Amino acid sequence: GLFNASLPAFLAARPPGERLAFANVDCDLLSSARVVLRLLARRLARGTLLHFHELGLAAAAGAAAAAAAGRAPPPPGRAKTPRPEAPFDEAIALRELLEAHPSLRLELLPRTGKAHGREQAALFRVIGV
């Protein structure tokens, strides 16, 4: 289902103070990535792993590092995907999360594995909340 319909109900069924250990953010649209990160924000804890499915495609353009540093990602258009802006959607949503939660700090973790000859995903660990 749609994230804005399914995720609130899922989270409501979880204990209120429960922290998130891992989230696979595979949101092809900016609006979806915003919803997911906004809903998960209060459950983030030191050590939480955030896996962004498309963000690695933008990493070559510096989007992942920029988002981790709380800076705006470079303009879209460098990734060769059906929707060139798709990798930047997750980067923009991540940047917005960091702007909304200034104490949140992330560490970009090294990954191995490529899709179509390049990194596809990006993995972050929460190091400060």
N, C-alpha and C positions, 0 to 999 in steps of 0.2 A: 504494500500500500504506500501511500504518500507519507513522507516522514512527519509532516505536521499533523497527520491523523493517527499514525501508528505509534510514534515514539512517545508522545505524552502519556498515552494509556499504558505502554510498557513501563515507563519510569514510575508512574503512579502505583503500579503493582509491586514495586521494589521498596525495600525499607528506606525511609526518608534520609537517613544519614549515610547510606551506602555509597562508597566511593567507587569510581570507575577504574578498572585495571587496564582495559584495552578497548579502543574503539577503532573500527575500520570505517573511515569516512570515504565512502565511494559515492559521492554526490556529483552527478553530471551537470548540475545547474547551480548557479550562485545562490539562488533563493533556497534551494534545498540544503546546501552547505551551511548557509546562515542559520537556518532553523535547527539543524542538528547540533552545531557548535553552541548556539544559544541555549538549547535545552540541556546539553551535557555539561556546560561550564561549571555549574555549582557542584558537580560530582567529580571534578578533576582533583587529583591529589598528587603529591610528590611521588614520582615513579609511574604514573599513568602513561601508557604508550598510546600515541595517536598515529595511526597509519592512514595516510592520504593516498588514495589510489592513483589519481592523475597528477599530483603535485610534482612528482619526479620528472615528468616531461618538461615542466617549466624550470626545473632546477638548473639546467644549463644556462638559462637566461637570468639566473640569480633569484628567481621568485621564492624558492624555499628558504634560502638564507635571508632574504629581505624580510619575509614574513616572520621568521624566527627573531629577527632583530627589531621587529615592529615597524619596519619601513614599507613603503608602497612597493609592490612588485613592478618590474618593468612592464611596459605596455604589451598587450597581447599581439599575436601574429607570428611569432617565431616557431611555435610548435606545429608540426605537420600532423594534425588530427582532423577528423571530420568537422569538428567545431574548434578552430584554432584557439579560441578563448577559453576552452574547457579547463586546461591545467591552471589557468590564472583564476578561474572561479574559486577553486579551493584555496588558492593563495590569498585572494581578496578576503574571503570569509575568515581565514585564519588571521590575517592582519587585523580585521575588525574585532575579532575575539580578543586579541592582544591589546588593542586600543581600549576596549571596554573593561579589561581586567589588567591594569598596568602592573600588578605584582606577579602576574603569571609569566613564568620563564620556561622556555623550551630549549632542549638540546637536540640538534639534528644528528641522528645516528647513522653511521655508515651502513649501507645495504649492498647486497650482491644480487644479481639477477637482472636480466634485461628483457624487455619486450620490444620487438621490432628493432633490435640493435641498440637500444638506449634505455636508460633507467626510466621506469614508469612510475614507481611509487616513492614516497618519502615517509620516513619513520621518525617521529619525535618522541622524546621522553620529557615529561613535565619535571622540572628541577626546582621549581618554586611556585607557590600559590599565594 
